[in-house]
Amino acid sequence: MRVLGIDTALGACSACVLGGSTVLAEETMVLARGHAEALLPLVERVMAAVPGGFETLDRVAVTVGPGSFTGLRVGISAARAIGLAAGVPVVGVTTLSAFLAPLVAAGGNRLNAAAIDARHGHLYFQCIAAGGRTIVPARHVSVRDAARVIGSGPMTIAGSGAAILGHELRNLGVDAKIADAEIAPHIAWVARLGMAADPATALPKPVYLRAPDAKPQEHMRIPRR
C-alpha cells in the first residue's frame, strides 16, 4: 500500500509518501501560520519525487486534531480533494495518536503520554499503558490536572507540552522522561497510522477538544423580524 500523509494541525506543514514500510519522499516546514499557502506546493514537491505520482496512491492520511482550527481545515480540505481526484479513501489520524505511536513501538513497561501545549496552562492530553490500554482518553485539561490524573508513573512523554508536563510530574515525585518535545508529530507516523486505519471509522473530520477562542458577540446581533 502507498499512503500520502498530510499534517497541518500544529506548528508544521508536512507531507510524506509511505510505500509499505519505506518512506519514499517527505518534506516538513516549520510554520506558525501560512499553512494554506504552503501545503499544496509542498505536496506537489513530495509527489514529484515519487515514481508514478498521484496515480500510484492507495490512500491519503491526514491529521484531524487536536490542533489549530485553521490548520485542521486546511489539511483536511486538501486531503479530501486529493482523495477525490485520485479515487482513493481518506482517513483521519489524531495528533495525539501520532505522538504516541513511536513510544508504543519502542516497547517497555512505562506509561506513555502525549501532551500538546494548548496555551494558558492547558494541554491536549492522552495517556496509555505500555500495551496500548487507554489510561486517560484524549482531553483538554490543565497541566496540574493532567499530572494528578496520571498517578505514580513511571511516564514517558512526547509532544510540544512534554517539558511542561514533565516539570509538573517531577515536582510531584513522578519519574517522567521526555522522549520528544517537537511541535508536531513526525509525518511518517501519520502515514503509518493511516495505513493501519479503517476508512469506515477513521473519518477525515476535525477533532476539537475545546471550544474556539472566537465567540459571537451577542450584543451586536440584529434582531430578526
C-alpha positions, 0 to 999 in steps of 0.5 A: 500500500502507498499512503500520502500523509498530510499534517497541518494541525500544529506548528508544521506543514508536512507531507510524506509518501509511505510505500509499505514500510519505506518512506519514499519522499517527505518534506516538513516546514516549520510554520506558525501560520501560512499553512494554506499557502504552503501545503499544496506546493509542498505536496506537489514537491513530495509527489514529484519525487515519487515514481508514478505520482498521484496515480500510484496512491492507495490512500491519503492520511491526514491529521484531524486534531487536536490542533489549530482550527485553521490548520485542521481545515486546511489539511483536511480540505486538501486531503479530501480533494486529493482523495477525490481526484485520485479515487482513493479513501481518506482517513483521519489520524489524531495528533495525539495518536501520532505522538504516541505511536513511536513510544508504543513501538519502542516497547517497555513497561512505562506509561506513555503520554502525549501532551500538546501545549494548548496555551494558558496552562492547558494541554491536549492530553492522552495517556496509555499503558505500555500495551496500548490500554487507554489510561486517560482518553484524549482531553483538554485539561490543565497541566496540574490536572493532567499530572494528578490524573496520571498517578505514580508513573513511571511516564514517558512523554512526547509532544510540544507540552512534554517539558511542561508536563514533565516539570509538573510530574517531577515536582510531584515525585513522578519519574517522567522522561521526555522522549520528544518535545517537537511541535508536531508529530513526525509525518511518517507516523501519520502515514503509518497510522493511516495505513493501519486505519479503517476508512469506515471509522477513521473519518477525515473530520476535525477533532476539537477538544475545546471550544474556539477562542472566537465567540459571537458577540451577542450584543451586536446581533440584529434582531430578526423580524 
